[in-house]
């Protein structure tokens, strides 16, 4: 049986790659996208989501605009990482489709409550839409099947502050609501995603296929690679979000530990820091399953094979 997935996303270079991976994976039925602020504005992210779906001949999948601002914090976008339009150097035609009029959080509530125990949420941006949906309709906590979240840095350094990962830092108050909601969460933190590096050799392999898909991946990731090289001295680029998508149907790519995880809201240098209670000092029960080890090249081979197949279908 295919997994019925709603993707909550802030496209975003690696978000766009996660969308493509979902479309290339027969294990997944991608039923809709809710867009949130983050890598780009909600407005730009919505355009990107629609354009990427149209690029992959999947314009039938609905897109919903979500929250434009964090719950408490000022807005923080990432043009230095993802480019002014969120997809690096890639240029896609303006989408022919329009987003649905329903708000992203309302869509999440309606979809989960109408199919109890059937919907998997994959959250690869700040968690504002999810937190708002929980506050509006707390029963989604019991009715969602499972939740996969790309976010946090447990034993890894932050990529936005010395301690904090981007998605969590952008809206730590939303992350706090979701982490403590009781939802069945699998967390994919920087501890594993920063081992999944998309290399120039990987890109060159894809470019052997002439396709709008491979051109898009090349133009988008070239910007991403330049950022990683300049700011983090990484040869290639880290593709955080596709790993989270892959775990929905191939969980064996990672090793996990059930942990109590919290997010710091105290302000200052620790704001948005995610931390886990490995030694049970708080005496609190685990609130999520955390990926702490990854077979990174196995994942990359999966990603490359799926992108090759998708590219050949849309040559």
TORFI-862744 format. One record per residue (C-alpha): residue number from 1; residue in one letter; chain; z, x negated, y negated. Coordinates in nm, 2 decimals, padded with zeros to 4 digits. Layout:
<pt pos="NUM" code="A" unit="A" z="Z" x="X" y="Y"/>
...
REM end
This chain:
<pt pos="1" code="X" unit="A" z="00.00" x="00.00" y="00.00"/>
<pt pos="2" code="X" unit="A" z="-00.08" x="-00.12" y="-00.35"/>
<pt pos="3" code="X" unit="A" z="00.20" x="-00.16" y="-00.60"/>
<pt pos="4" code="X" unit="A" z="00.19" x="00.08" y="-00.90"/>
<pt pos="5" code="X" unit="A" z="00.25" x="-00.14" y="-01.20"/>
<pt pos="6" code="X" unit="A" z="00.30" x="-00.09" y="-01.57"/>
<pt pos="7" code="X" unit="A" z="00.26" x="-00.41" y="-01.77"/>
<pt pos="8" code="X" unit="A" z="00.47" x="-00.45" y="-02.09"/>
<pt pos="9" code="X" unit="A" z="00.30" x="-00.73" y="-02.28"/>
<pt pos="10" code="X" unit="A" z="00.24" x="-00.91" y="-02.61"/>
<pt pos="11" code="X" unit="A" z="-00.11" x="-01.05" y="-02.56"/>
<pt pos="12" code="X" unit="A" z="-00.10" x="-01.36" y="-02.59"/>
<pt pos="13" code="X" unit="A" z="-00.30" x="-01.63" y="-02.41"/>
<pt pos="14" code="X" unit="A" z="-00.10" x="-01.63" y="-02.09"/>
<pt pos="15" code="X" unit="A" z="-00.05" x="-01.26" y="-02.11"/>
<pt pos="16" code="X" unit="A" z="-00.42" x="-01.22" y="-02.11"/>
<pt pos="17" code="X" unit="A" z="-00.44" x="-01.43" y="-01.80"/>
<pt pos="18" code="X" unit="A" z="-00.17" x="-01.21" y="-01.63"/>
<pt pos="19" code="X" unit="A" z="-00.38" x="-00.90" y="-01.71"/>
<pt pos="20" code="X" unit="A" z="-00.68" x="-01.07" y="-01.55"/>
<pt pos="21" code="X" unit="A" z="-00.47" x="-01.17" y="-01.24"/>
<pt pos="22" code="X" unit="A" z="-00.35" x="-00.81" y="-01.20"/>
<pt pos="23" code="X" unit="A" z="-00.71" x="-00.68" y="-01.22"/>
<pt pos="24" code="X" unit="A" z="-00.82" x="-00.95" y="-00.96"/>
<pt pos="25" code="X" unit="A" z="-00.54" x="-00.86" y="-00.71"/>
<pt pos="26" code="X" unit="A" z="-00.61" x="-00.58" y="-00.46"/>
<pt pos="27" code="X" unit="A" z="-00.23" x="-00.56" y="-00.40"/>
<pt pos="28" code="X" unit="A" z="-00.19" x="-00.42" y="-00.75"/>
<pt pos="29" code="X" unit="A" z="-00.27" x="-00.08" y="-00.91"/>
<pt pos="30" code="X" unit="A" z="-00.24" x="-00.16" y="-01.28"/>
<pt pos="31" code="X" unit="A" z="-00.18" x="00.19" y="-01.42"/>
<pt pos="32" code="X" unit="A" z="-00.12" x="00.12" y="-01.79"/>
<pt pos="33" code="X" unit="A" z="-00.02" x="-00.14" y="-02.06"/>
<pt pos="34" code="X" unit="A" z="00.25" x="-00.10" y="-02.32"/>
<pt pos="35" code="X" unit="A" z="00.22" x="-00.35" y="-02.60"/>
<pt pos="36" code="X" unit="A" z="00.51" x="-00.51" y="-02.79"/>
<pt pos="37" code="X" unit="A" z="00.54" x="-00.75" y="-03.08"/>
<pt pos="38" code="X" unit="A" z="00.58" x="-01.12" y="-02.99"/>
<pt pos="39" code="X" unit="A" z="00.30" x="-01.37" y="-02.94"/>
<pt pos="40" code="X" unit="A" z="00.10" x="-01.16" y="-03.19"/>
<pt pos="41" code="X" unit="A" z="00.17" x="-00.85" y="-03.39"/>
<pt pos="42" code="X" unit="A" z="00.17" x="-00.52" y="-03.20"/>
<pt pos="43" code="X" unit="A" z="-00.15" x="-00.42" y="-03.37"/>
<pt pos="44" code="X" unit="A" z="-00.33" x="-00.74" y="-03.28"/>
<pt pos="45" code="X" unit="A" z="-00.18" x="-00.74" y="-02.93"/>
<pt pos="46" code="X" unit="A" z="-00.31" x="-00.39" y="-02.88"/>
<pt pos="47" code="X" unit="A" z="-00.66" x="-00.50" y="-02.98"/>
<pt pos="48" code="X" unit="A" z="-00.64" x="-00.79" y="-02.75"/>
<pt pos="49" code="X" unit="A" z="-00.52" x="-00.58" y="-02.46"/>
<pt pos="50" code="X" unit="A" z="-00.81" x="-00.34" y="-02.50"/>
<pt pos="51" code="X" unit="A" z="-01.06" x="-00.62" y="-02.54"/>
<pt pos="52" code="X" unit="A" z="-00.94" x="-00.81" y="-02.23"/>
<pt pos="53" code="X" unit="A" z="-00.96" x="-00.49" y="-02.02"/>
<pt pos="54" code="X" unit="A" z="-01.31" x="-00.43" y="-02.15"/>
<pt pos="55" code="X" unit="A" z="-01.41" x="-00.79" y="-02.07"/>
<pt pos="56" code="X" unit="A" z="-01.30" x="-00.73" y="-01.71"/>
<pt pos="57" code="X" unit="A" z="-01.47" x="-00.39" y="-01.69"/>
<pt pos="58" code="X" unit="A" z="-01.14" x="-00.21" y="-01.67"/>
<pt pos="59" code="X" unit="A" z="-01.15" x="00.00" y="-01.98"/>
<pt pos="60" code="X" unit="A" z="-01.03" x="00.30" y="-01.78"/>
<pt pos="61" code="X" unit="A" z="-00.67" x="00.16" y="-01.79"/>
<pt pos="62" code="X" unit="A" z="-00.48" x="00.31" y="-02.08"/>
<pt pos="63" code="X" unit="A" z="-00.31" x="00.10" y="-02.35"/>
<pt pos="64" code="X" unit="A" z="-00.01" x="00.22" y="-02.55"/>
<pt pos="65" code="X" unit="A" z="00.13" x="00.07" y="-02.88"/>
<pt pos="66" code="X" unit="A" z="00.50" x="-00.01" y="-02.86"/>
<pt pos="67" code="X" unit="A" z="00.75" x="-00.15" y="-03.10"/>
<pt pos="68" code="X" unit="A" z="00.64" x="-00.36" y="-03.39"/>
<pt pos="69" code="X" unit="A" z="00.98" x="-00.52" y="-03.47"/>
<pt pos="70" code="X" unit="A" z="01.28" x="-00.64" y="-03.28"/>
<pt pos="71" code="X" unit="A" z="01.59" x="-00.42" y="-03.26"/>
<pt pos="72" code="X" unit="A" z="01.80" x="-00.63" y="-03.50"/>
<pt pos="73" code="X" unit="A" z="01.64" x="-00.97" y="-03.56"/>
<pt pos="74" code="X" unit="A" z="01.36" x="-01.03" y="-03.82"/>
<pt pos="75" code="X" unit="A" z="01.01" x="-01.05" y="-03.67"/>
<pt pos="76" code="X" unit="A" z="00.89" x="-01.38" y="-03.52"/>
<pt pos="77" code="X" unit="A" z="00.53" x="-01.42" y="-03.41"/>
<pt pos="78" code="X" unit="A" z="00.37" x="-01.73" y="-03.25"/>
<pt pos="79" code="X" unit="A" z="00.03" x="-01.81" y="-03.42"/>
<pt pos="80" code="X" unit="A" z="00.10" x="-02.19" y="-03.38"/>
<pt pos="81" code="X" unit="A" z="00.11" x="-02.13" y="-03.00"/>
<pt pos="82" code="X" unit="A" z="-00.15" x="-01.86" y="-02.94"/>
<pt pos="83" code="X" unit="A" z="-00.37" x="-01.87" y="-03.26"/>
<pt pos="84" code="X" unit="A" z="-00.40" x="-01.63" y="-03.55"/>
<pt pos="85" code="X" unit="A" z="-00.54" x="-01.36" y="-03.32"/>
<pt pos="86" code="X" unit="A" z="-00.33" x="-01.43" y="-03.02"/>
<pt pos="87" code="X" unit="A" z="-00.60" x="-01.55" y="-02.78"/>
<pt pos="88" code="X" unit="A" z="-00.66" x="-01.91" y="-02.90"/>
<pt pos="89" code="X" unit="A" z="-01.02" x="-01.99" y="-02.98"/>
<pt pos="90" code="X" unit="A" z="-01.16" x="-01.70" y="-02.78"/>
<pt pos="91" code="X" unit="A" z="-01.36" x="-01.44" y="-02.96"/>
<pt pos="92" code="X" unit="A" z="-01.40" x="-01.10" y="-02.80"/>
<pt pos="93" code="X" unit="A" z="-01.59" x="-00.80" y="-02.93"/>
<pt pos="94" code="X" unit="A" z="-01.39" x="-00.53" y="-03.11"/>
<pt pos="95" code="X" unit="A" z="-01.28" x="-00.29" y="-02.84"/>
<pt pos="96" code="X" unit="A" z="-01.48" x="00.03" y="-02.80"/>
<pt pos="97" code="X" unit="A" z="-01.17" x="00.22" y="-02.67"/>
<pt pos="98" code="X" unit="A" z="-00.86" x="00.32" y="-02.88"/>
<pt pos="99" code="X" unit="A" z="-00.50" x="00.30" y="-02.77"/>
<pt pos="100" code="X" unit="A" z="-00.34" x="00.62" y="-02.67"/>
<pt pos="101" code="X" unit="A" z="-00.14" x="00.81" y="-02.93"/>
<pt pos="102" code="X" unit="A" z="00.18" x="00.82" y="-02.73"/>
<pt pos="103" code="X" unit="A" z="00.44" x="00.55" y="-02.81"/>
<pt pos="104" code="X" unit="A" z="00.49" x="00.27" y="-02.56"/>
<pt pos="105" code="X" unit="A" z="00.85" x="00.35" y="-02.49"/>
<pt pos="106" code="X" unit="A" z="00.77" x="00.72" y="-02.44"/>
<pt pos="107" code="X" unit="A" z="00.49" x="00.63" y="-02.20"/>
<pt pos="108" code="X" unit="A" z="00.73" x="00.42" y="-02.00"/>
<pt pos="109" code="X" unit="A" z="00.98" x="00.70" y="-01.97"/>
<pt pos="110" code="X" unit="A" z="00.72" x="00.96" y="-01.88"/>
<pt pos="111" code="X" unit="A" z="00.56" x="00.74" y="-01.61"/>
<pt pos="112" code="X" unit="A" z="00.88" x="00.63" y="-01.45"/>
<pt pos="113" code="X" unit="A" z="01.05" x="00.97" y="-01.45"/>
<pt pos="114" code="X" unit="A" z="00.74" x="01.15" y="-01.31"/>
<pt pos="115" code="X" unit="A" z="00.72" x="00.90" y="-01.02"/>
<pt pos="116" code="X" unit="A" z="01.07" x="00.81" y="-00.92"/>
<pt pos="117" code="X" unit="A" z="01.11" x="00.50" y="-00.71"/>
<pt pos="118" code="X" unit="A" z="00.73" x="00.42" y="-00.73"/>
<pt pos="119" code="X" unit="A" z="00.67" x="00.23" y="-01.06"/>
<pt pos="120" code="X" unit="A" z="00.72" x="-00.15" y="-01.09"/>
<pt pos="121" code="X" unit="A" z="00.76" x="-00.28" y="-01.44"/>
<pt pos="122" code="X" unit="A" z="00.63" x="-00.62" y="-01.53"/>
<pt pos="123" code="X" unit="A" z="00.76" x="-00.74" y="-01.86"/>
<pt pos="124" code="X" unit="A" z="00.61" x="-01.05" y="-02.01"/>
<pt pos="125" code="X" unit="A" z="00.70" x="-01.02" y="-02.37"/>
<pt pos="126" code="X" unit="A" z="01.01" x="-00.94" y="-02.57"/>
<pt pos="127" code="X" unit="A" z="01.20" x="-00.66" y="-02.42"/>
<pt pos="128" code="X" unit="A" z="01.21" x="-00.42" y="-02.71"/>
<pt pos="129" code="X" unit="A" z="01.01" x="-00.14" y="-02.55"/>
<pt pos="130" code="X" unit="A" z="01.22" x="-00.15" y="-02.24"/>
<pt pos="131" code="X" unit="A" z="01.55" x="-00.15" y="-02.42"/>
<pt pos="132" code="X" unit="A" z="01.44" x="00.14" y="-02.64"/>
<pt pos="133" code="X" unit="A" z="01.32" x="00.34" y="-02.34"/>
<pt pos="134" code="X" unit="A" z="01.66" x="00.28" y="-02.17"/>
<pt pos="135" code="X" unit="A" z="01.84" x="00.41" y="-02.48"/>
<pt pos="136" code="X" unit="A" z="01.62" x="00.71" y="-02.50"/>
<pt pos="137" code="X" unit="A" z="01.63" x="00.80" y="-02.13"/>
<pt pos="138" code="X" unit="A" z="01.90" x="00.61" y="-01.94"/>
<pt pos="139" code="X" unit="A" z="01.79" x="00.77" y="-01.61"/>
<pt pos="140" code="X" unit="A" z="01.49" x="00.54" y="-01.59"/>
<pt pos="141" code="X" unit="A" z="01.73" x="00.27" y="-01.47"/>
<pt pos="142" code="X" unit="A" z="01.78" x="00.46" y="-01.15"/>
<pt pos="143" code="X" unit="A" z="01.42" x="00.58" y="-01.12"/>
<pt pos="144" code="X" unit="A" z="01.22" x="00.25" y="-01.17"/>
<pt pos="145" code="X" unit="A" z="01.14" x="00.08" y="-00.84"/>
<pt pos="146" code="X" unit="A" z="01.18" x="-00.28" y="-00.97"/>
<pt pos="147" code="X" unit="A" z="01.15" x="-00.49" y="-01.28"/>
<pt pos="148" code="X" unit="A" z="01.00" x="-00.83" y="-01.31"/>
<pt pos="149" code="X" unit="A" z="01.08" x="-01.02" y="-01.63"/>
<pt pos="150" code="X" unit="A" z="00.93" x="-01.34" y="-01.77"/>
<pt pos="151" code="X" unit="A" z="01.20" x="-01.48" y="-01.99"/>
<pt pos="152" code="X" unit="A" z="01.50" x="-01.70" y="-02.04"/>
<pt pos="153" code="X" unit="A" z="01.58" x="-02.06" y="-01.96"/>
<pt pos="154" code="X" unit="A" z="01.87" x="-02.11" y="-01.72"/>
<pt pos="155" code="X" unit="A" z="01.89" x="-02.48" y="-01.65"/>
<pt pos="156" code="X" unit="A" z="01.58" x="-02.56" y="-01.85"/>
<pt pos="157" code="X" unit="A" z="01.56" x="-02.65" y="-02.22"/>
<pt pos="158" code="X" unit="A" z="01.43" x="-02.38" y="-02.45"/>
<pt pos="159" code="X" unit="A" z="01.08" x="-02.36" y="-02.59"/>
<pt pos="160" code="X" unit="A" z="01.16" x="-02.19" y="-02.92"/>
<pt pos="161" code="X" unit="A" z="01.51" x="-02.34" y="-03.00"/>
<pt pos="162" code="X" unit="A" z="01.67" x="-02.62" y="-02.81"/>
<pt pos="163" code="X" unit="A" z="01.84" x="-02.35" y="-02.59"/>
<pt pos="164" code="X" unit="A" z="01.63" x="-02.04" y="-02.61"/>
<pt pos="165" code="X" unit="A" z="01.31" x="-01.92" y="-02.45"/>
<pt pos="166" code="X" unit="A" z="01.06" x="-01.73" y="-02.68"/>
<pt pos="167" code="X" unit="A" z="01.07" x="-01.38" y="-02.53"/>
<pt pos="168" code="X" unit="A" z="01.45" x="-01.37" y="-02.52"/>
<pt pos="169" code="X" unit="A" z="01.50" x="-01.53" y="-02.86"/>
<pt pos="170" code="X" unit="A" z="01.26" x="-01.29" y="-03.03"/>
<pt pos="171" code="X" unit="A" z="01.47" x="-00.99" y="-02.93"/>
<pt pos="172" code="X" unit="A" z="01.80" x="-01.11" y="-02.77"/>
<pt pos="173" code="X" unit="A" z="01.96" x="-00.77" y="-02.84"/>
<pt pos="174" code="X" unit="A" z="01.69" x="-00.60" y="-02.64"/>
<pt pos="175" code="X" unit="A" z="01.73" x="-00.85" y="-02.36"/>
<pt pos="176" code="X" unit="A" z="02.10" x="-00.79" y="-02.35"/>
<pt pos="177" code="X" unit="A" z="02.05" x="-00.42" y="-02.31"/>
<pt pos="178" code="X" unit="A" z="01.80" x="-00.47" y="-02.03"/>
<pt pos="179" code="X" unit="A" z="02.00" x="-00.74" y="-01.85"/>
<pt pos="180" code="X" unit="A" z="02.31" x="-00.52" y="-01.84"/>
<pt pos="181" code="X" unit="A" z="02.12" x="-00.19" y="-01.76"/>
<pt pos="182" code="X" unit="A" z="02.16" x="-00.20" y="-01.38"/>
<pt pos="183" code="X" unit="A" z="01.78" x="-00.21" y="-01.33"/>
<pt pos="184" code="X" unit="A" z="01.68" x="-00.41" y="-01.02"/>
<pt pos="185" code="X" unit="A" z="01.56" x="-00.72" y="-01.20"/>
<pt pos="186" code="X" unit="A" z="01.38" x="-01.04" y="-01.09"/>
<pt pos="187" code="X" unit="A" z="01.38" x="-01.30" y="-01.36"/>
<pt pos="188" code="X" unit="A" z="01.11" x="-01.57" y="-01.39"/>
<pt pos="189" code="X" unit="A" z="01.26" x="-01.82" y="-01.64"/>
<pt pos="190" code="X" unit="A" z="01.12" x="-02.14" y="-01.78"/>
<pt pos="191" code="X" unit="A" z="01.29" x="-02.32" y="-01.49"/>
<pt pos="192" code="X" unit="A" z="00.99" x="-02.22" y="-01.27"/>
<pt pos="193" code="X" unit="A" z="00.71" x="-02.14" y="-01.52"/>
<pt pos="194" code="X" unit="A" z="00.72" x="-02.48" y="-01.67"/>
<pt pos="195" code="X" unit="A" z="00.63" x="-02.62" y="-01.33"/>
<pt pos="196" code="X" unit="A" z="00.31" x="-02.41" y="-01.33"/>
<pt pos="197" code="X" unit="A" z="00.07" x="-02.62" y="-01.54"/>
<pt pos="198" code="X" unit="A" z="-00.29" x="-02.52" y="-01.57"/>
<pt pos="199" code="X" unit="A" z="-00.47" x="-02.85" y="-01.58"/>
<pt pos="200" code="X" unit="A" z="-00.81" x="-02.95" y="-01.73"/>
<pt pos="201" code="X" unit="A" z="-00.93" x="-03.01" y="-01.37"/>
<pt pos="202" code="X" unit="A" z="-00.84" x="-02.65" y="-01.29"/>
<pt pos="203" code="X" unit="A" z="-01.04" x="-02.53" y="-01.59"/>
<pt pos="204" code="X" unit="A" z="-01.33" x="-02.74" y="-01.49"/>
<pt pos="205" code="X" unit="A" z="-01.32" x="-02.58" y="-01.15"/>
<pt pos="206" code="X" unit="A" z="-01.35" x="-02.24" y="-01.30"/>
<pt pos="207" code="X" unit="A" z="-01.63" x="-02.35" y="-01.54"/>
<pt pos="208" code="X" unit="A" z="-01.85" x="-02.41" y="-01.24"/>
<pt pos="209" code="X" unit="A" z="-01.90" x="-02.03" y="-01.25"/>
<pt pos="210" code="X" unit="A" z="-02.09" x="-01.91" y="-01.55"/>
<pt pos="211" code="X" unit="A" z="-01.92" x="-01.58" y="-01.65"/>
<pt pos="212" code="X" unit="A" z="-01.77" x="-01.41" y="-01.95"/>
<pt pos="213" code="X" unit="A" z="-01.44" x="-01.44" y="-01.77"/>
<pt pos="214" code="X" unit="A" z="-01.45" x="-01.82" y="-01.73"/>
<pt pos="215" code="X" unit="A" z="-01.57" x="-01.86" y="-02.09"/>
<pt pos="216" code="X" unit="A" z="-01.28" x="-01.65" y="-02.22"/>
<pt pos="217" code="X" unit="A" z="-01.03" x="-01.85" y="-02.01"/>
<pt pos="218" code="X" unit="A" z="-01.18" x="-02.18" y="-02.14"/>
<pt pos="219" code="X" unit="A" z="-01.18" x="-02.07" y="-02.51"/>
<pt pos="220" code="X" unit="A" z="-00.83" x="-01.93" y="-02.49"/>
<pt pos="221" code="X" unit="A" z="-00.66" x="-02.21" y="-02.29"/>
<pt pos="222" code="X" unit="A" z="-00.82" x="-02.49" y="-02.50"/>
<pt pos="223" code="X" unit="A" z="-00.60" x="-02.38" y="-02.79"/>
<pt pos="224" code="X" unit="A" z="-00.30" x="-02.35" y="-02.56"/>
<pt pos="225" code="X" unit="A" z="-00.36" x="-02.70" y="-02.42"/>
<pt pos="226" code="X" unit="A" z="-00.38" x="-02.85" y="-02.77"/>
<pt pos="227" code="X" unit="A" z="-00.05" x="-02.69" y="-02.85"/>
<pt pos="228" code="X" unit="A" z="00.12" x="-02.81" y="-02.54"/>
<pt pos="229" code="X" unit="A" z="-00.01" x="-03.17" y="-02.59"/>
<pt pos="230" code="X" unit="A" z="00.09" x="-03.19" y="-02.95"/>
<pt pos="231" code="X" unit="A" z="00.43" x="-03.03" y="-02.94"/>
<pt pos="232" code="X" unit="A" z="00.55" x="-03.08" y="-02.58"/>
<pt pos="233" code="X" unit="A" z="00.35" x="-03.37" y="-02.45"/>
<pt pos="234" code="X" unit="A" z="00.23" x="-03.16" y="-02.16"/>
<pt pos="235" code="X" unit="A" z="-00.12" x="-03.24" y="-02.02"/>
<pt pos="236" code="X" unit="A" z="-00.27" x="-02.90" y="-01.97"/>
<pt pos="237" code="X" unit="A" z="-00.09" x="-02.57" y="-02.05"/>
<pt pos="238" code="X" unit="A" z="00.20" x="-02.37" y="-01.90"/>
<pt pos="239" code="X" unit="A" z="00.09" x="-02.03" y="-01.78"/>
<pt pos="240" code="X" unit="A" z="00.42" x="-01.85" y="-01.77"/>
<pt pos="241" code="X" unit="A" z="00.31" x="-01.49" y="-01.74"/>
<pt pos="242" code="X" unit="A" z="00.07" x="-01.50" y="-01.45"/>
<pt pos="243" code="X" unit="A" z="00.34" x="-01.64" y="-01.22"/>
<pt pos="244" code="X" unit="A" z="00.56" x="-01.33" y="-01.29"/>
<pt pos="245" code="X" unit="A" z="00.26" x="-01.11" y="-01.20"/>
<pt pos="246" code="X" unit="A" z="00.20" x="-01.30" y="-00.88"/>
<pt pos="247" code="X" unit="A" z="00.56" x="-01.26" y="-00.77"/>
<pt pos="248" code="X" unit="A" z="00.51" x="-00.88" y="-00.75"/>
<pt pos="249" code="X" unit="A" z="00.30" x="-00.92" y="-00.44"/>
<pt pos="250" code="X" unit="A" z="00.37" x="-01.28" y="-00.33"/>
<pt pos="251" code="X" unit="A" z="00.74" x="-01.33" y="-00.37"/>
<pt pos="252" code="X" unit="A" z="00.74" x="-01.62" y="-00.13"/>
<pt pos="253" code="X" unit="A" z="00.60" x="-01.84" y="-00.41"/>
<pt pos="254" code="X" unit="A" z="00.95" x="-01.88" y="-00.54"/>
<pt pos="255" code="X" unit="A" z="01.31" x="-01.94" y="-00.42"/>
<pt pos="256" code="X" unit="A" z="01.57" x="-01.72" y="-00.57"/>
<pt pos="257" code="X" unit="A" z="01.94" x="-01.69" y="-00.63"/>
<pt pos="258" code="X" unit="A" z="02.13" x="-01.37" y="-00.71"/>
<pt pos="259" code="X" unit="A" z="02.33" x="-01.44" y="-01.03"/>
<pt pos="260" code="X" unit="A" z="02.51" x="-01.29" y="-01.32"/>
<pt pos="261" code="X" unit="A" z="02.30" x="-01.37" y="-01.62"/>
<pt pos="262" code="X" unit="A" z="02.38" x="-01.30" y="-01.98"/>
<pt pos="263" code="X" unit="A" z="02.22" x="-01.37" y="-02.32"/>
<pt pos="264" code="X" unit="A" z="02.41" x="-01.52" y="-02.62"/>
<pt pos="265" code="X" unit="A" z="02.42" x="-01.29" y="-02.93"/>
<pt pos="266" code="X" unit="A" z="02.67" x="-01.49" y="-03.12"/>
<pt pos="267" code="X" unit="A" z="02.42" x="-01.64" y="-03.36"/>
<pt pos="268" code="X" unit="A" z="02.37" x="-02.00" y="-03.47"/>
<pt pos="269" code="X" unit="A" z="02.21" x="-02.26" y="-03.24"/>
<pt pos="270" code="X" unit="A" z="02.29" x="-02.07" y="-02.93"/>
<pt pos="271" code="X" unit="A" z="02.13" x="-01.74" y="-03.03"/>
<pt pos="272" code="X" unit="A" z="01.91" x="-01.61" y="-02.75"/>
<pt pos="273" code="X" unit="A" z="02.03" x="-01.86" y="-02.50"/>
<pt pos="274" code="X" unit="A" z="02.03" x="-01.72" y="-02.14"/>
<pt pos="275" code="X" unit="A" z="02.30" x="-01.85" y="-01.91"/>
<pt pos="276" code="X" unit="A" z="02.40" x="-01.79" y="-01.55"/>
<pt pos="277" code="X" unit="A" z="02.74" x="-01.79" y="-01.38"/>
<pt pos="278" code="X" unit="A" z="02.67" x="-02.01" y="-01.09"/>
<pt pos="279" code="X" unit="A" z="03.03" x="-02.06" y="-01.00"/>
<pt pos="280" code="X" unit="A" z="03.14" x="-01.70" y="-01.05"/>
<pt pos="281" code="X" unit="A" z="03.38" x="-01.79" y="-01.32"/>
<pt pos="282" code="X" unit="A" z="03.34" x="-01.45" y="-01.49"/>
<pt pos="283" code="X" unit="A" z="03.41" x="-01.27" y="-01.17"/>
<pt pos="284" code="X" unit="A" z="03.12" x="-01.04" y="-01.25"/>
<pt pos="285" code="X" unit="A" z="02.87" x="-00.92" y="-00.99"/>
<pt pos="286" code="X" unit="A" z="02.51" x="-01.05" y="-01.00"/>
<pt pos="287" code="X" unit="A" z="02.29" x="-00.85" y="-01.22"/>
<pt pos="288" code="X" unit="A" z="01.95" x="-01.00" y="-01.12"/>
<pt pos="289" code="X" unit="A" z="01.76" x="-01.22" y="-00.88"/>
<pt pos="290" code="X" unit="A" z="01.65" x="-01.54" y="-01.06"/>
<pt pos="291" code="X" unit="A" z="01.36" x="-01.76" y="-00.95"/>
<pt pos="292" code="X" unit="A" z="01.48" x="-02.12" y="-00.96"/>
<pt pos="293" code="X" unit="A" z="01.23" x="-02.30" y="-00.74"/>
<pt pos="294" code="X" unit="A" z="00.85" x="-02.26" y="-00.72"/>
<pt pos="295" code="X" unit="A" z="00.56" x="-02.38" y="-00.51"/>
<pt pos="296" code="X" unit="A" z="00.36" x="-02.44" y="-00.82"/>
<pt pos="297" code="X" unit="A" z="00.03" x="-02.56" y="-00.67"/>
<pt pos="298" code="X" unit="A" z="00.03" x="-02.27" y="-00.42"/>
<pt pos="299" code="X" unit="A" z="00.06" x="-02.04" y="-00.72"/>
<pt pos="300" code="X" unit="A" z="-00.22" x="-02.22" y="-00.90"/>
<pt pos="301" code="X" unit="A" z="-00.45" x="-02.21" y="-00.60"/>
<pt pos="302" code="X" unit="A" z="-00.39" x="-01.83" y="-00.58"/>
<pt pos="303" code="X" unit="A" z="-00.46" x="-01.79" y="-00.95"/>
<pt pos="304" code="X" unit="A" z="-00.78" x="-02.00" y="-00.94"/>
<pt pos="305" code="X" unit="A" z="-00.91" x="-01.82" y="-00.63"/>
<pt pos="306" code="X" unit="A" z="-00.85" x="-01.48" y="-00.79"/>
<pt pos="307" code="X" unit="A" z="-01.01" x="-01.59" y="-01.12"/>
<pt pos="308" code="X" unit="A" z="-01.32" x="-01.73" y="-00.93"/>
<pt pos="309" code="X" unit="A" z="-01.36" x="-01.40" y="-00.75"/>
<pt pos="310" code="X" unit="A" z="-01.32" x="-01.20" y="-01.07"/>
<pt pos="311" code="X" unit="A" z="-01.57" x="-01.42" y="-01.26"/>
<pt pos="312" code="X" unit="A" z="-01.83" x="-01.39" y="-00.99"/>
<pt pos="313" code="X" unit="A" z="-01.80" x="-01.01" y="-01.00"/>
<pt pos="314" code="X" unit="A" z="-01.86" x="-01.02" y="-01.38"/>
<pt pos="315" code="X" unit="A" z="-02.12" x="-01.29" y="-01.41"/>
REM end
